[in-house]
Structures are given as C-alpha cells and as structure tokens.
C-alpha cells in the first residue's frame, strides 16, 4: 500500500499548495488556468481513446454503464458527499457547489486513467510502485492547479484515491486474471472517454455527469472477453 499512501500524500500536498496560492490569484487568472487544464485533459483523453482495439466494446460498455450509473445516481451520490463535506465546514451555498464540483472532478481525474489500474495492480502483485510513483508526481501538479481553480473540494479527493486505488491493490490477485492486454486497452479507451468529458466540463463547454459512466470501466473487460469468445465463431466480431 506504500504506493497508494504516497499518491494520497501528493494529492494532499498539491491541493494545499494550490489553496495557498488561490488566495492571492484573481478570478480571471484562475478561470484562464481552468480552461488550460481542461484543454490538456481533453488532449489526454483523446490520446487514451486511440488505444482501444474494438470501438463496439467502448460503445456497449458506455451505453450499459450509463444506464447503470444513472439508475444508481453515482454522480449525485458523489456530489452529495461534497455537499456533506461543505456542511461540515459550514460554508455558504457558493462554496458548497465548489466543494462538490472540486471533489467529484478531482476524484474522477485521479482515478479513471490507465495508470491507476496498471499501477495499482503492479503494486499489489509485484510490490513494484514505479507506475504509481510516476502518477503521484503528475497528481501533485494536477491537484495544485485544480485546487487553485476549484477550491478546497479537491483536497478531499485524496479520500477517494485511498479507497479506490487501495481497493485495487488489495484485490490485485483476484483482478489479474481478468485484465489481459486487450482488456486493459479497452479500459483505457473507456476511461479516456470519461477523461475527455471531464476536460470539456473543465473548459465550461459542457456539463456531463461523468461519474454516472463509472460502471463502464468495470464492464469493459467483460464485454471485451465476450467479443473475443464470439469472435471464434463470428470472425467479424474478433
């Protein structure tokens, strides 16, 4: 778990630094930074999407995932967690929206990428924390910039990182057989679609409930294996 602990620490440190600088930066600059972060996030999403090997896997995973996520109202529950935190901090309504948005946006941005899955598995199975340490450095800078723009909600994303990545590390032995190279490629593609949506949200061009697509990450490897199985009998699906 040392890799996860380091990752959580970098999110906390980066967020704290961002909050300190936020106090001395005017809104026009934080807005400009937010658009820049959003555009970079869009680029990361596009690059990851191209790693998918079968577009039908992504389509089916996203459609079914969206139905499940909407039914469960995952986005609403994460936003509710942000609202709960804001009440504990006794902030006003404006801060409440910022805390919820910062918490949800940062939590997803730090956890839906391929580095999260691969790094956590390597950490849990081999004790190799190299990928998570690399991700931690990236999250240090990302959390710093995000908290300067979205506020204190970003710092609480460290809790989500601990639970989500820690869960993968602890369950690594069970998850390894499910994650072939093809399956990881499809998870990367689906996760990158979510990252693209997050980027558009950050630029202000859209307001997607990205968390509602979270089940697609779980579905992607199973849909991938389904297509591989059917491909043995229907070559066009391989």
Buried (B, 14 or more C-beta within 10 A) or exposed (E): BEBBBBBBBBBBBBBBBBBEBBEEBEEEEBEEBBBBBBBBBBEBBBEBBEBBBBEEBBEBBBEBBBEBBBEBBBBBEBBEBBBBBBEEEEBEEEBBBBBBBBBBBBBBBBBBBBBBBBBBBBBBEEEBBEBBBEBBEBBBEBBBBBBBBBBBBBBBBBBBBBBBBBBBBBEBEEBEEEBBEBBBBBBBBBBBBBBBBBBBBBBEEBEBBBBBBBBBBBBBBBBBBBBBEEEEEEEEBE
